[in-house]
Amino acid sequence: MSPYELFIGLRYTRAKKRNHFISFISLISLLGITLGMTALITVMSVMNGFQKEVRARILGVASHVQISGFDNKLSNWQFTADEASRNPLVEGAAPFVSAQGMVSYDQVVHGAIVRGILPEKENSVADFADMMVSGELENLIPGDFGIVIGMELARSLGAFRGDKIVLISPQGQVTPAGILPRLKQFTVVGIFEAGHFEYDSALVLIHIADAQKLYRMEDNTVSGVRLKLNDMFQAPQVVNELASTLTGAYYITDWTKQHANYFRAIQIEKRMLSLILALIIAVAAFNIVSTLVMAVTDKQSDIAILRTLGASPRSIMKIFIVQGTFIGVAGTILGVTGGVLLAYNVGEVVAFIEWIFSVEFLSNEIYYISKIPTDPQTSDIVTVAAVSFVLSLLATIYPSYRASKVNPAEALRYE
């Protein structure tokens, strides 16, 4: 592109005094791209933040990788844990007993997911130590039949630390009166709050030795081994590696499969919102088309003069491509700047809006996530900027082509 093409193209971005309307439409196009990109980058960052927050809360209770026996029984778990720990990506391993049950207190009964754990190893694969609102995991002592329950479950039962609750096992025992469920009284020694309703309302923790007694399992038999990785996103790779290196037959799964519905739902919402907001940028790009069409009509005499002075149709086309691209590039730069600034400060902006209008968008009493999380990702920002630039560039093709086809004789006939 020659210097004169660039100079004239940039000069045409400022219309003559008698044509302020074209400048106004150019400004609207620029602002449309800016606002569209700002909104899109901010929404994608917030959706990333929610995804990260939900993932952190789920994986604070669940495991990155889980190794189980096919019949929910795994013998000699220490050997399996040692084998799995040889993988360089594994940083923690702990056994568990998983079973169904019911808890009862003061004539209130709730279903529960019972997990037997070793307190001294559980913190190497989960974050219960940071979730305890009353008591500690170390209060689970074998033979004392202590139990740790979630906050929502404690609220539903009306139970507090120190209360006695009954844990009912679905595995029946034969008596002269028939098959009756097994009952055992446990003492609440701790209450946790994971910030995830599924766990807070249904999960209960007991010592693994007590779980083995309640569910009639041998001393060295557990349901499986839970693993924590130093990089959670490598979980599928670790599963494939363990499947080929572990001795014996196991069922191995990871968090991306166990909780796929949660993250798939968030990903679909993110994509749909991104598509809707991308239409704002597309509309702004169409405004560039109308701006350049009007500019071509207004500058026909100028185009004719340039043609008579020796400018080629390709040069005329480049002039108007420069004009439209300038609007797109300026809007993209401003949009990226505004989007990044808003994405990193969306919490403060929302707090200011709440203070101004005396409203609360995420109430602590209703939502577990009371602050809007944000996680701007470079890949998203680059993608949005690239899409905006490409749309702006495509919008210049048709008007620029029309400009290159202007007939000098026809354009100067009535001048």
Summary of the structure (lengths in Angstrom):
residues: 415
radius of gyration: 32.5
end to end distance: 29.8
largest distance: 113.2
contacts: 1388
relative contact order: 0.18
helix: 56%
strand: 20%
